[in-house]
């Protein structure tokens, strides 16, 4: 652990031959991983991955756990989820199941790009900072071209400059733009912003990929139809996240241009993402998508983040660094405060050096949770 205290400094903990070692992480957006294996710790704001399975998803999983049914996606639950997705997005589309977000993003981009083609993305994007080179690995060589932009959003002007540099045979050929909705900084692209990016991409014969690990939070915040922030504004493929919205595991890769998904099933199989007992991956999705539970969960998480941010700002006079538009709060804390909160059992990550910490709100965060946190901040 960093000598300055638990969770402070650019340090990630890992196990090596039974001992703990530290690894320095480069870049201003490297997340600090503290030891979260301790029992009795309070993990509510560390990540929306720390939450359990929501009741509706759990019940749907239990209901699917009976009898024998066809395997590899030939079951009724898988079919019903695919049909429900087409209803929600109000269009014909191809829907595929994967186990996690890294696989969804990496395999989707591999489907869009040849090895000699590149992907433009934000420097804070998850595909660059947190996927261990999986997009480059599964594309067999595609390059991620990094650009900046305020509040975690791509700046089209910078994208244009980047593409101008890749204008001859010795450079990777730009093929796709990847955006994150909501972004890694908790902000949200408005539909008109996505339309501008997709228009920019289309004019250059490029495709638009959306990393939607927290897509539900974005739709809930925008209060719009899912189509209005995806295919209607030019998104070609969406990686729709379920894990952070109340599932145990499982993401969807949705191709709105169905011709782009040709033989994607083979790519999934080769990538180790074809579930044999697919009903157990699909059934919780059915619980999430029925009666708009996915939106209710997202609204609850978003509301908790907004309330937490407001209380930290008004009661503790803590600076909130980025607009709170989804379920993430980025708060500026001094070293002593962060250390004291860690000592009280609260687990959360530093996101930007030297003093910006991320507090994530999941579907299960309660009023009592953030009241307890604020009380400890004020203590």
N, C-alpha and C positions, 0 to 999 in steps of 0.2 A: 504494500500500500504506500502511496505517496507520503513522504515525511510530513507534509503539511496537514495531514488529517484525512479521514475517510472520504473518498470521492473527490478530492481536490487535486488539481493538476492533470495534465493529459496522460492518464494512466489507464490501461485496461488490464484487468486481472485474468490470468489464465492458469490452468493446471499443467504442470510439466513434471512427469515422473513423481507424482504425489506431492509435489511442493508448489507453492504459489510463486510466480514470478511476475515481473512487471514488464510491459511493452509500451514504449513511447508511441503515441499516435500523432501523425502529422496533420496539419490543416486546422483551420480555426473552427471547423464544425465537427471535430472528432468528439464523440460522446464518451463521457467518463463512465466506465463500468465499475461500480463498487461491488463488494461481496454481498450478494443478495440471497445467499443460501442460508443465512442465519434464521433460525426459528424465532418467532415472536416479533419480527420486524414488521413495519407498516409499509406496504408496497403500493398503496392506493394510487399514488401520483408518479410512480416510477415509469409506468408504461400502461397503455391500454391492453397489452398482452398479459398483464398479471391478473386480470379479472377471470372469473369462472365462466362456464357456459350459461347462457341465459335460459330461463325456465322453458320457454317455448321450443328452443332448439333441443334441449335435453329431453323433453317429452316426445318430440318427433323422433329422436334417436331411439328412445325406448320402444315406441310404436313400431319401428322398423325391425326391431330385434325379435322377430318371430318367424318360425318356419324356414323354408328354403326357397330362395328365389334365384333367377338367373344372375350371373356374375358379369363383371366387366362393363357395367353400364346398361345392361339389357333389362333393367328392372323398372318398375313403375315409378319409384321415387325419382330416379334420374330423369325420366321422361317428363314427369310433372314439373320438376324444377326448371327444365329447359323451356317448357311451355309457359311457365310463370314469368320467366325472364323476358320472353317475347311479349307477354302482356304488359309488363311493367315498362318496357322500353318502347312499346307500341310499334314494333317493326320485326320483320323476319331477320334473324341473326343466328350465327352458329355459336354454340355454348359448349365449353369444355371445362372439366374439373381438374384442378391440381391441388397439391397438398399445402403449398405455402406461397407467399408472395414473391420470393426470389425466383422460384420456378416459373411462376406466372409471367413475370417481367422478362426473364432471360429467354424463355422459350418463345414468347410472343415476339420479341425483338429478333430472335433468330429466324422466325418465320418471315419477317419483313425484310431482312437484310442479307445480302451476300457478304462473304468474308471481307471483300474489298470495299464495302460500304460502311458508312459511319452514322452515328446517332448523336444529334445535338441535344444536350440536356443541361439543366442548371447545376452549378457547382455544388449545391447542397442536396441534389437529388439522391434518393435512396439507391438507385441503380449504380451510382458512382461511389457513394460513401460507405455503403453497408451491405453489399452483396458479393464481396470477396471475388470480384472479377467474373461472376457468373455470366453476365451479358456478353462479355468478350469471349468467354470460354465456349458457350453454347452457340454463338454465331461463328465460331472458328476464326475469329480475327477482327471482327468489326471494332471500330474505335469509338470511344465516347469523347465527343468534342464539348468541352466545358465552357459555358458562358455564365455571366452574372445577371443580376436583375434584382430590383428592390423586393423585399419581403418574400424571397424565395421563388419569385415568378420570373419566367424567361423574358428577357428584353429582346424584342424583335430586331431592334437596331444592331445589337451585338450579334444576333444570329446571322444577320445579313453580312456583317463584317467577317464572321467566321467562315461563312460559305464562300465569300470572295477569295479567301486564302486557299480554299480547296478546289481550285479551278483548273487543274491540269492532271495529267496521268500519274504523276509521282505522289499524289495525295489520295487519301481515302475519298471516295465519292459520297457526299451526304445523301442519305436515303430516308432517314426518319427524324422526327422531332419527338422527344418524350417530355411530357409534362406530368406533374404530380398534383392530384386533386383529392383532398386538400394538400397543400404543400408541406414540406418538412418543417416549415416555420409556422405552421398553423393557419396560414392564410388561404384564401379561396379565389380561384379564377372565376370571374363573372362570365356568363355565356358569350358576351360580345368580345371579351379578351380571347377566349378560345377560338371564336370565329376568326379573329384577326390572325392568330397563329396558324390556323388550318388553311386560311386563304394564302398566307405567305408560303406555307408548305406546298400547297396545291400548285401555285404558280411556278414552283421549282421541281415539280414532279416528285415530291416527297410525301411521306405518309406520317400520320399523327397517332402516336401511342399515348395512352393515358394510364399512369400508375394510380389506380384507385384504391390503395390500401385503406384509405379513409373516405372513400367515395360517398358512403352513406352520410357522413357528417357534412360533406359539402352540399349534397342535395337537400338535407334537412335545413341547413342554414340558408340556402338560396330560396327554399320554399318553391321549387319549380319542378316540372315534370322531368324525370331522368333523361328523356330524349333531348330536352332543351340544353343540356350541358354535355351531350355526347354526340350522337350521330347527326342531329339536326345542325350542329355547328362544326361538323367536319371531323370528328374523332373516328378513326378507322378501327382501332382495337382498344378495348378497355379491359384492364385487369381489376376486377371487382372484388374487393376485400371483404371477407366474412369473419376472419379470426379476431380482428380488433372490434368487431361489432356484436360479438356474442357467441361465436362458434368456438369449438375446440381446435379445429383445423379446417382448412379448405378455402380456396379462392376460385373465382371463375375467370376464364379468359373468353371474352365475348368479341367476336368478329362481326362488325356491322357491315363490312364489305365481305360478303361470304366467299367471293372468289379468292380472297387472301388466305383462307383457312385450308386450302387444298392440301391434303395429306398431313394436316397438323396432328391427326390422331397417331400417325407413325412417329412424329417427333415427340409426342408425349410419352409413348411407349419406350422409345429409345432413351428418353431423359428420366426414366424411372418414375413417371407420374401417372401411370394407368393403374387405378385402384381395382383390385380383383373383387373385393366386397364393396362395390361402389355405392350401394344403398346407404352404407353407414357414413359416407362422405356427403351424399345428396340429401338424406332425410333431414339433418339439422338445418340445411339451407331452406327446406320446405317450411320448417317451423319459423325461420327468420323472415321469409318472404310472405307468409300468410298473414293477412290482416295488418300489413305494413309494420310488423314488429321491428324490421330493420331501421325504419325511419323513427319509430318511437325510441329505440335504443340510442340512436344518434342524437336525437333532440335532447334526451336526458343528459348525455355526455356533454353536448355543446352548452346546455344551460348551466351545468355544474362548472364548466370552465369559465364562463362569463361571470358567475357569482363569485368564484374563487378569485378571479382577477380583480373584480371590483372591491372585494373586501381587503385584499392585499394592498391595493392602491389607496383606498380611503382610510383604512384602520392602521395599517403598518407603514404607510407612505413608501411602499416599495414600487420602483419603476417597472412598468410592464413594457417590454422592449418592442414587441411586434403586435399588430392588431389581433385581438382575440376574436377570430371568426369561426373557428370550429371547436375542437376539444383540447387544444394545447394552450398552455400559458407559459410564456418565457419571461422570467422574472430576474431582475438584477439583485443579487445578494452579495453582501460582503463575506469574506472567508470565515469570520467568526460565527455569523448567523448560520451559514451552511453547515459548519462543523457541529454546532449545537443541535441543529435539527437532526443531523445524522446520528448524533449521540442519543437523541430521544427515540431513535428507531425508525425515523422517516427515511425511506429510500427514494432518491430521485437523482437525475443525471445533470452534470454540467454539460452544456451544449456548445457554448462559445466562450473561449478564453477572453478575459480573465474571470468574469463574474456573472455570466448569464446561464441560468439553470432552467431546465424544461420540466414543467409539471403537466402530466397527461391525465385527463379525466376519462374514465371508461363508462360504459353503460351502467355499471353497478355502483358508482360513487354516490354517496348520500350527503345530505346537508350536514349530518353530524361529522362526516369525514373531514370536510373542508373547514367546518367550525373548529374541530380539534386541531387541525393544522394551523389555522390562523391564530388560535390561542397559544400554541407553542411558539409561533413567530413573535408574538407580542410578549411572551414570558420574559 
